[in-house]
Amino acid sequence: MFTTYICNKSNFSGIFPNHVKFSIIKPIYKKGNKMNPTHYRPISLLTSFSKVFEKALCVRLTEYFNTNKLLVGNQFGFRKGIATEDAFFKLTNEILNALNNKDSW
């Protein structure tokens, strides 16, 4: 209940509470010489609240964008039910249509 209150208050005010802006940065080894700092990548470990808030905000924004049809038809990434294959199919289809109609690009 308290988490819901904070999430809603943050959404409506546009302010993320400072006391939950906390993460622990851990270096994760990639490859190569372990003594070379450039062979590590930083990973941020966030609080549980931050993860819940991020997920709730993502769900709300996605629902809002989809309901109001705010995403363009060429937006294929990060959308439910749409994959890279769809982008490839659309591009291939447009190329074939242009060739059949002898349109210039």
C-alpha positions as CSV (number, residue, x, y, z in Angstrom):
1,M,0.0,0.0,0.0
2,F,2.8,2.4,0.9
3,T,4.7,1.5,-2.2
4,T,1.7,2.2,-4.3
5,Y,1.2,5.6,-2.7
6,I,4.9,6.6,-3.3
7,C,4.7,5.3,-6.9
8,N,1.5,7.3,-7.6
9,K,2.8,10.4,-5.9
10,S,6.0,10.2,-7.9
11,N,4.1,9.7,-11.2
12,F,1.8,12.7,-10.6
13,S,4.5,15.0,-9.3
14,G,7.3,14.0,-11.7
15,I,9.7,13.7,-8.8
16,F,11.5,10.5,-7.9
17,P,12.3,10.5,-4.1
18,N,16.0,11.1,-3.3
19,H,16.1,8.5,-0.6
20,V,15.5,5.7,-3.1
21,K,18.0,6.9,-5.6
22,F,20.5,4.4,-4.5
23,S,22.5,1.8,-6.3
24,I,25.6,-0.3,-5.8
25,I,28.0,-0.4,-8.7
26,K,29.8,-3.8,-9.2
27,P,32.5,-4.3,-11.8
28,I,31.9,-7.4,-13.9
29,Y,34.8,-9.0,-15.7
30,K,34.4,-9.2,-19.5
31,K,37.6,-10.7,-21.0
32,G,41.3,-10.1,-21.3
33,N,43.8,-9.1,-18.7
34,K,42.0,-9.0,-15.3
35,M,44.4,-6.3,-14.1
36,N,43.2,-3.9,-16.9
37,P,40.2,-1.9,-15.6
38,T,38.8,-1.5,-19.2
39,H,38.1,-5.2,-19.3
40,Y,35.3,-4.7,-16.7
41,R,31.8,-3.4,-17.2
42,P,29.8,-1.7,-14.4
43,I,26.6,-3.2,-13.3
44,S,24.2,-1.2,-11.1
45,L,22.4,-3.1,-8.4
46,L,19.2,-1.2,-7.7
47,T,16.8,-1.3,-4.7
48,S,13.7,-3.5,-4.9
49,F,11.6,-0.4,-4.7
50,S,13.3,1.2,-7.8
51,K,12.7,-2.0,-9.7
52,V,9.0,-2.1,-8.8
53,F,8.6,1.6,-9.6
54,E,10.3,1.2,-13.0
55,K,8.1,-1.8,-13.9
56,A,4.9,0.0,-12.8
57,L,5.9,3.1,-14.8
58,C,6.7,1.0,-17.8
59,V,3.3,-0.7,-17.7
60,R,1.5,2.6,-17.4
61,L,3.4,4.3,-20.2
62,T,3.1,1.4,-22.5
63,E,-0.6,1.2,-21.9
64,Y,-1.0,5.0,-22.5
65,F,1.0,4.9,-25.7
66,N,-0.9,1.9,-27.1
67,T,-4.3,3.3,-26.1
68,N,-3.6,6.7,-27.7
69,K,-1.8,5.2,-30.7
70,L,1.3,7.4,-30.1
71,L,3.9,4.9,-31.5
72,V,4.7,5.1,-35.2
73,G,4.2,2.0,-37.3
74,N,8.0,1.7,-37.8
75,Q,8.6,1.2,-34.1
76,F,9.5,-2.5,-33.8
77,G,11.8,-2.7,-30.8
78,F,10.6,-3.1,-27.3
79,R,6.9,-3.6,-28.2
80,K,4.9,-6.6,-27.2
81,G,4.0,-8.9,-30.1
82,I,6.3,-7.2,-32.6
83,A,9.7,-8.6,-33.4
84,T,12.7,-8.1,-35.7
85,E,11.1,-10.5,-38.2
86,D,8.2,-8.0,-38.6
87,A,10.7,-5.2,-39.4
88,F,12.4,-7.4,-41.9
89,F,9.1,-8.4,-43.5
90,K,7.9,-4.8,-43.8
91,L,11.2,-3.7,-45.4
92,T,11.2,-6.6,-47.8
93,N,7.6,-6.0,-48.7
94,E,8.2,-2.3,-49.3
95,I,11.2,-3.0,-51.6
96,L,9.2,-5.6,-53.6
97,N,6.3,-3.2,-53.9
98,A,8.6,-0.5,-55.2
99,L,10.2,-2.8,-57.7
100,N,6.8,-4.1,-58.9
101,N,5.6,-0.5,-59.3
102,K,8.9,0.7,-60.7
103,D,8.9,3.5,-58.1
104,S,12.1,5.3,-57.4
105,W,13.2,5.6,-53.9
